[in-house]
Amino acid sequence: MGDAFLSGRAPAFLEPASAPLLGIVWVAEMVRVFHPSAILGHLAGACLAAYVVLALARSTAHIRGLFLVAVGASLATAWWIGSMAALLAGFAKAQIFGAFLPSVLMLRATVEASPRIALLRGDLGRLGHEARQNWMQYGSHSLGAVLNVGALSVLAPVVAAETDRERRLDLARSSARGVGGAVLWSPFFLSLAFTSQLIPHVPLWQSMGVGVGMAAIGLALSWLLFTPSLGRAGFVASVGRLAPLAMPMLLVIGAVVGSTLAFGLTGLQAVAIVVPALCLGYMATLGAAGARGVVRRTAANFGRLSDELLIVVGATLLGAAVAAMPAVREFGAGMTPDMIAGPALLAAIVVVLLVLGQLGLHPMIGASIVLPVVAAGDFGLCGVVLVAAGVFAWALNASVSIWTLPVAVASGAFGVPAAQMLSRRSLQFAALHAVAGLLYLAAVNAVLIRLGCP
């Protein structure tokens, strides 16, 4: 889910009005990281509100409906409790996403200008089908960690000559699982960025570290279920072709994580500040024409973030409103670990968010309500495990559900029906990953509790 700006749905006549508004939010929020200013905050808030109004005309019907329901419920809750303070505070928290998402767009435009991308498009004809599936999954995972579902538009043409439909389906499913796995740990996805904001005391590197473990479980399960006869030589041959991606990815991700440790930035702030700086540095090596191309592609996509910002704003407002309800506070205070706690509560959180996601409710909305309430009590769950649980449910949906963007984009990129993206083995993968992931999270939680986690 999310990253709908990659699908280019926004009507062209609204983009010129929307892009400057988001540009102002981006610059104002970056400045506010270092120089908090009430004036800049009000300016960014007004521009974001105007962008949201225009976004309603461009968004998909499903997201528009979710946003209107979330805002309606938030306003009704604020009227009932007699205060708009929670909603105003929630909207202020959402403003940083007006800097985060444009920075991710800029990174995508910069990566697409790199000659390293062309190096991926070598001859894969000598690889067997399982090795090509492995190449697609690991390529989608690694490139998707930076480009989100935009990685599929880069990788799919490499194997577009495949004429057998069943083999194209295998490759499409591999690509969706690859991107879904990256959702678990990449700081450039909305999943980790949004969920970590709900429990802000958890360091980004810890959430990423736990997410990498869950992603490794998914990759291992994929090997067992989808490419069981792929030997060591085939694995190395396929993954080795992705070597051009290694250093640039390590540099970008290392810079983001390092800035959170060195300067105390949140993950959202680090992406918003560090990524543009890295992109500008690389653009200086491209020459005037190449740099203009990156700027042009970034600005052109500013008007296409309607779905993302609508759901971020709606989910943040609803979460803030629900958290401010006296009944919720009493429930949080009255609920004790004797009722449900530890691994059982962990499983309940993941299952509920997973089921709601399969029914079409965006994970942001469910997570924004559930996670802060659980984090406020003593239920035997570490904060980093709560973040990971929310991201895990999000990623499982992204890997297999036909309602999510990775699956939808993969089906279009490989020319296969979206309904056929879901197979018996895909469901087996999701079920096994859910069980193994929960056992892993329970084990991590037990270790961290012994170490005195917050």
Helices and strands as residue ranges (DSSP letters): G 4-7, H 15-34, H 38-55, H 61-81, H 85-94, H 97-112, H 116-119, H 129-147, H 150-155, G 156-159, H 165-182, H 190-198, H 204-226, H 232-240, G 243-245, H 246-263, H 267-283, H 287-300, G 302-304, H 306-324, H 326-334, H 342-358, H 363-376, H 383-400, H 405-414, G 418-421, H 424-450
